[in-house]
């Protein structure tokens, strides 16, 4: 399922959300300009390598933050930034700029910590904003459960566009992450089955649900909450 838009307009400019999208894009463009050896060093330095983390060595914790801004390819980047573009502005609207930034970064760090705890001996660097974005989705799940997400569902190569309640769309997504996460534990590759850090997604979403009300201080958008887009054919 590919989300196309939601029906909750922002009441303020999502400056931090735009900044995050821009920063992720600029860093990825920088990555594409690196030679293979330099890129390998860059990713292993700023990505989360679980086996390199040490409780008694705070300097090894830095990648828990920096890995949030690295991506493994154009599809990885674009898919993450598209989801952040759709859902992040509403969370920022409820939290304000500073709290939203803190929520996003802490969500990404928590996601990376959980992923590293699941596979502590892994020497493969984990990168991507997915964990932080999952925190945004977890917050959205609680703050805007009845928002409608216009969704593209390809069925037998036929593009079917429907409106789905956010709690159904995001609930289905989270259940799929849980299923894949537990399946990955029995695989040789551990919790990153298929190259995807499922437990980072699970950790981020869980953080978002648990922490969102500590960060969201603005009232709900009232009449905007039930505003409908024109019918989708």
C-alpha positions as semicolon CSV with decimal commas, in nm:
position;residue;x (nm);y (nm);z (nm)
1;X;0,000;0,000;0,000
2;X;0,135;0,340;-0,099
3;X;0,001;0,646;0,087
4;X;-0,066;0,940;-0,144
5;X;-0,194;1,203;0,102
6;X;-0,404;1,248;0,413
7;X;-0,699;1,478;0,477
8;X;-0,557;1,675;0,772
9;X;-0,427;2,017;0,666
10;X;-0,153;2,179;0,873
11;X;-0,229;2,501;1,056
12;X;0,137;2,607;1,056
13;X;0,434;2,572;0,824
14;X;0,610;2,238;0,888
15;X;0,954;2,399;0,886
16;X;1,130;2,123;1,077
17;X;0,975;1,853;0,860
18;X;1,096;2,032;0,548
19;X;1,438;2,077;0,708
20;X;1,463;1,706;0,786
21;X;1,364;1,611;0,431
22;X;1,616;1,856;0,288
23;X;1,898;1,745;0,519
24;X;1,841;1,378;0,444
25;X;1,845;1,454;0,073
26;X;2,163;1,663;0,089
27;X;2,348;1,399;0,290
28;X;2,244;1,128;0,045
29;X;2,363;1,339;-0,249
30;X;2,695;1,372;-0,065
31;X;2,703;0,993;-0,025
32;X;2,651;0,941;-0,398
33;X;2,960;1,149;-0,468
34;X;3,188;0,930;-0,258
35;X;3,409;0,664;-0,408
36;X;3,329;0,305;-0,300
37;X;3,607;0,284;-0,040
38;X;3,519;0,623;0,107
39;X;3,149;0,537;0,110
40;X;3,220;0,212;0,292
41;X;3,417;0,400;0,558
42;X;3,150;0,671;0,583
43;X;2,864;0,424;0,635
44;X;3,059;0,213;0,883
45;X;3,157;0,524;1,079
46;X;2,817;0,692;1,096
47;X;2,587;0,390;1,065
48;X;2,495;0,176;1,365
49;X;2,720;-0,129;1,389
50;X;2,575;-0,315;1,690
51;X;2,897;-0,503;1,767
52;X;3,083;-0,171;1,797
53;X;2,851;-0,021;2,058
54;X;2,976;-0,020;2,416
55;X;2,795;0,084;2,732
56;X;3,118;0,215;2,880
57;X;3,218;0,407;2,569
58;X;2,977;0,698;2,504
59;X;3,162;0,793;2,186
60;X;3,032;0,474;2,025
61;X;2,674;0,593;2,074
62;X;2,704;0,878;1,822
63;X;2,596;0,659;1,526
64;X;2,262;0,596;1,702
65;X;2,187;0,953;1,595
66;X;2,385;0,999;1,275
67;X;2,251;0,677;1,118
68;X;1,907;0,839;1,104
69;X;2,030;1,065;0,822
70;X;2,192;0,802;0,599
71;X;2,026;0,596;0,326
72;X;2,122;0,300;0,114
73;X;1,978;0,407;-0,221
74;X;1,741;0,639;-0,401
75;X;1,437;0,419;-0,339
76;X;1,525;0,397;0,030
77;X;1,552;0,776;0,052
78;X;1,247;0,867;-0,158
79;X;1,013;0,618;0,009
80;X;1,116;0,738;0,357
81;X;1,092;1,108;0,271
82;X;0,755;1,062;0,102
83;X;0,604;0,904;0,413
84;X;0,761;1,174;0,631
85;X;0,619;1,442;0,401
86;X;0,266;1,303;0,431
87;X;0,251;1,236;0,806
88;X;0,519;1,451;0,964
89;X;0,359;1,792;0,911
90;X;0,056;1,707;1,124
91;X;0,270;1,580;1,411
92;X;0,483;1,895;1,396
93;X;0,163;2,100;1,393
94;X;0,054;1,941;1,722
95;X;0,395;1,954;1,889
96;X;0,552;2,271;1,766
97;X;0,886;2,289;1,588
98;X;1,128;2,224;1,877
99;X;0,933;1,943;2,041
100;X;0,878;1,775;1,706
101;X;1,250;1,775;1,634
102;X;1,323;1,623;1,975
103;X;1,049;1,364;1,928
104;X;1,181;1,267;1,584
105;X;1,543;1,234;1,693
106;X;1,464;1,045;2,014
107;X;1,235;0,812;1,822
108;X;1,514;0,733;1,578
109;X;1,764;0,675;1,858
110;X;1,524;0,446;2,045
111;X;1,458;0,252;1,724
112;X;1,830;0,203;1,662
113;X;1,890;0,095;2,022
114;X;1,621;-0,174;1,999
115;X;1,756;-0,299;1,667
116;X;2,107;-0,319;1,814
117;X;1,979;-0,502;2,124
118;X;1,809;-0,766;1,909
119;X;2,126;-0,840;1,709
120;X;2,409;-0,719;1,937
121;X;2,685;-0,909;1,758
122;X;2,605;-0,787;1,407
123;X;2,885;-0,607;1,224
124;X;2,658;-0,487;0,943
125;X;2,587;-0,112;0,967
126;X;2,220;-0,018;0,997
127;X;2,121;0,312;0,835
128;X;1,804;0,498;0,746
129;X;1,539;0,732;0,881
130;X;1,279;0,454;0,898
131;X;1,292;0,421;1,277
132;X;1,244;0,794;1,334
133;X;0,965;0,804;1,077
134;X;0,803;0,502;1,245
135;X;0,790;0,713;1,563
136;X;0,603;0,979;1,365
137;X;0,361;0,711;1,244
138;X;0,309;0,585;1,600
139;X;0,224;0,937;1,710
140;X;-0,009;0,985;1,415
141;X;-0,182;0,657;1,499
142;X;-0,291;0,797;1,836
143;X;-0,345;1,164;1,749
144;X;-0,530;1,123;1,419
145;X;-0,684;0,773;1,419
146;X;-0,986;0,875;1,211
147;X;-0,793;1,077;0,956
148;X;-0,829;0,939;0,606
149;X;-0,526;0,828;0,409
150;X;-0,566;0,824;0,032
151;X;-0,390;0,501;-0,059
152;X;-0,277;0,335;-0,381
153;X;-0,326;-0,041;-0,373
154;X;-0,204;-0,227;-0,684
155;X;-0,425;-0,531;-0,740
156;X;-0,314;-0,747;-1,032
157;X;-0,127;-0,443;-1,167
158;X;-0,446;-0,238;-1,156
159;X;-0,409;0,087;-0,954
160;X;-0,689;0,094;-0,698
161;X;-0,709;0,423;-0,504
162;X;-0,910;0,423;-0,182
163;X;-0,946;0,623;0,139
164;X;-0,852;0,428;0,452
165;X;-0,882;0,537;0,814
166;X;-0,537;0,609;0,955
167;X;-0,578;0,363;1,242
168;X;-0,647;0,085;0,989
169;X;-0,366;0,185;0,751
170;X;-0,106;0,229;1,026
171;X;-0,235;-0,063;1,233
172;X;-0,197;-0,296;0,936
173;X;0,152;-0,158;0,872
174;X;0,259;-0,213;1,233
175;X;0,121;-0,567;1,243
176;X;0,313;-0,646;0,923
177;X;0,632;-0,515;1,086
178;X;0,572;-0,731;1,394
179;X;0,513;-1,037;1,178
180;X;0,828;-0,978;0,974
181;X;1,027;-0,891;1,286
182;X;0,946;-1,216;1,463
183;X;0,999;-1,411;1,140
184;X;1,343;-1,253;1,103
185;X;1,457;-1,385;1,441
186;X;1,468;-1,737;1,301
187;X;1,666;-1,638;0,992
188;X;2,047;-1,649;0,958
189;X;2,049;-1,275;0,891
190;X;1,885;-1,206;1,226
191;X;1,657;-0,909;1,272
192;X;1,750;-0,749;0,941
193;X;1,588;-1,010;0,716
194;X;1,580;-0,889;0,358
195;X;1,806;-0,597;0,445
196;X;1,528;-0,428;0,642
197;X;1,568;-0,344;1,011
198;X;1,222;-0,458;1,117
199;X;1,288;-0,408;1,486
200;X;1,389;-0,048;1,429
201;X;1,045;0,005;1,275
202;X;0,879;-0,170;1,568
203;X;1,083;0,025;1,821
204;X;1,017;0,360;1,654
205;X;0,643;0,303;1,628
206;X;0,625;0,189;1,990
207;X;0,821;0,493;2,105
208;X;0,587;0,717;1,907
209;X;0,278;0,574;2,075
210;X;0,429;0,590;2,423
211;X;0,585;0,936;2,398
212;X;0,354;1,134;2,172
213;X;0,139;1,278;2,449
214;X;0,447;1,405;2,633
215;X;0,538;1,612;2,327
216;X;0,201;1,707;2,177
217;X;0,079;2,009;2,372
218;X;-0,138;2,181;2,113
219;X;-0,512;2,105;2,100
220;X;-0,659;1,881;1,833
221;X;-0,744;2,062;1,506
222;X;-1,118;2,061;1,575
223;X;-1,324;2,091;1,256
224;X;-1,020;2,015;1,043
225;X;-1,014;1,666;1,192
226;X;-1,315;1,556;0,991
227;X;-1,246;1,758;0,679
228;X;-1,285;1,548;0,366
229;X;-1,101;1,565;0,037
230;X;-1,311;1,543;-0,280
231;X;-1,415;1,184;-0,352
232;X;-1,149;0,970;-0,511
233;X;-1,252;0,781;-0,821
